[in-house]
């Protein structure tokens, strides 16, 4: 253990080059800027011979039994992904195998004796936290995992109950528990029945853009983000595109052309300043009603008013948000295209982004690390 103010922190994460990479990198930046010694452990290619992308070794398993087994689990998962029935029948068993193998590999491969705090940013690797005895543990949970998989159609009710109990074991065992957005903590307390005595608020953050969006006519709407999950609600996005023709969609994988979505491929967040509204679509289930989308903050950071489904309760606290349903969508956009009306909501959105800068949302880590040495002991 370190003494004084400087601490050693390990962040276990999956740097996939997309949304999963954002928060661990920001936590690393924040803590190193305060003088702490921080190590990022990227498990995205944990089974592979190399973590370097675009190399042959990154496609091959590491020649060790547990790594080869994890590689085999990943291959089977990819082969069954397009087949709905096989995916549902095998998903639980593959998830449990993946969880156990990752826990076993990380437990034997990470030296944590001289570490003050271990932070895990992914449910797939959260089993490691059950084995850490020499350091404090923190699980920064993206979303209640078992329920997400249930509503995605990947678990039966019986499988869901088993996986949820495994998840609860992790949530209750760690020294510190946070979620990517505080509404998920409320959800976990209500639906998972966790006591929450170890909860810490560590919300997602953003970096407000130097160049903001400006009003324009016709007002253009942008959807920016993943298109892979059923939670995205591509049918809703398709119907909205028919009701308002100026919606552009960025992200991946490319949607079915039959949906009639105006797909623009991939782009950097800089493209947001060329639009007047950001769009969020999601399904209406108990988890997503209390859910959170990182792109909501991306839109706010560009000064974009955010069109968000009326059933998403967590958006009520975010200034610059415009709730909609299918019937009201086009009318809400029309009512806010006037430059004065648009600028008012844009200013609210950008001011909200300023309050959610990463240096503000990650500030609870300071108090947490101040008490770590005393809590763990010599």
Secondary structure as UniProt FT lines:
FT   TURN            4..5
FT   STRAND          8..13
FT   HELIX           19..21
FT   HELIX           22..33
FT   TURN            34..35
FT   STRAND          37..42
FT   TURN            44..47
FT   TURN            53..54
FT   HELIX           57..59
FT   HELIX           65..80
FT   TURN            81..82
FT   HELIX           84..109
FT   TURN            113..114
FT   STRAND          117..120
FT   HELIX           123..130
FT   STRAND          136..141
FT   HELIX           145..151
FT   TURN            152..153
FT   HELIX           157..173
FT   STRAND          176..179
FT   HELIX           182..187
FT   HELIX           188..192
FT   TURN            197..198
FT   STRAND          221..224
FT   HELIX           230..232
FT   HELIX           234..243
FT   STRAND          247..250
FT   HELIX           257..259
FT   HELIX           269..274
FT   STRAND          277..279
FT   HELIX           286..289
FT   HELIX           294..301
FT   TURN            302..303
FT   STRAND          305..309
FT   TURN            310..311
FT   HELIX           313..317
FT   TURN            319..320
FT   STRAND          321..324
FT   TURN            326..328
FT   HELIX           329..335
FT   HELIX           339..355
FT   HELIX           358..361
FT   TURN            362..363
FT   HELIX           364..376
//
